[in-house]
Amino acid sequence: MRIDRRELLRQFGTAVATSAFLPNLAEAATTSAEGVTHFVRLDRNENAYGPGEKAKMAFREALTEVNRYPDEDVEKLRAAIAASHGVKPENITLGCGSTELLRMSAEACLGPGKNLVMATPTFESIAHAAKLTGAEVRGTALTHEYAHDLNAMLARIDSGTGAVYICNPNDPTGTLTTKPEMEAFLAKVPAGVSVVIDEAYHDYVAPSGAYTSWAGRAASDARLIVTRTFSKVYGLAGLRVGYAISSVETAERLAERWLPGSINVVAARVALAALSDTSHVKKIITLNTNDRQEFFNQANARMLRCLDSETNFVLLRTFVSGKETAEILRGKGVLVRADYPGFEKHIRVSLGLPEDMRVFWSAWDAAMPHHPM
């Protein structure tokens, strides 16, 4: 009997979507030394609710075209992203997640004899890429309000500085560096120094005059590179799609470091569908806001301290070292992150589904002291 290729792929796609694309279904069993067979993953800042229905449908349909190269679909995605920001497609550089774009930025702006100025702690990806180019990495502590200390960063800039990196909101603190502070900072950054602004968590920030995105300005300011990702609010972390907004000249420099084909046809089509699903994005933002408030409520009920996050994760103060706390929680089936410079007695907890968070708090109550630090 002849098997129709499209029908086979359609059925396969449905099965894959069911097992890999729907949120909170059973993961492959993992056995640890403690005998845990299933971990609640609160360590990667993922969107626990997953993608919307439009993205799931696009995923299934795209599987019938995996024999095709992605060029046309990549250009459609680039054009759609550009339209969503009111810029030209030439201002958009696509990448395999924003991680690739940070690597491309480092290679375009840095090298032997150059230096990168950034906060400590923050998302470390660009620091690793900078070191591979032979550049020096210069770290500055956060302010007492846990924002980027932009004055201290300015003081570290010299003739060898190729780039400044600002993750806003910041990872792992979840905190903001305000619009007025950023405006004053950008006015003082010397010409020829690139400012890479990582806005991975932009969508989670509540609208306010204290915060703004720099994506629109990046298209006309040759110093700015603003990176975004489909891994967070869109729920596509596993497909690895990100983009940068910059001037056309900067985009051309970035494109020279791009690996052709790093975005496959499935990722391009699903990201395009996710971008159009504004109702799902609004739903995720509302759910995240509620889940974050519930986390604060649970922490307050236990007289615990945590930073005032604007993201889908929270940095929580612990009683012992964060690294030790993470190991204790791992033994009870819960994964979190820890061991951040300056925050050694903290753990970073990604917000999961309500049932995941109930497991987290049960594990905390069973393992940790019952008095505040």
Secondary structure, DSSP 8 states (H G I E B T S, - for coil): ----HHHHHHHHHHHHIIIIISTT--------TT-----EE-SS---TT---HHHHHHHHHHGGGTTS-SHHHHHHHHHHHHHHHTS-GGGEEEESHHHHHHHHHHHHH--TT-EEEEEESS--HHHHHHHHTT-EEEEEE--TTSS--HHHHHHH--TTEEEEEEESS-TTT-----HHHHHHHHHHS-TT-EEEEE-TTGGGS---TT----HHHHTT-TTEEEEEESSSTT--TTT--EEEEE-HHHHHHHHTT--TT-S-HHHHHHHHHHHH-HHHHHHHHHHHHHHHHHHHHHHHHTT--B---SSSEEEEE-SS-HHHHHHHHHHTTEE-EEEETTEEEEEEEE---HHHHHHHHHHHHHHS-SS--
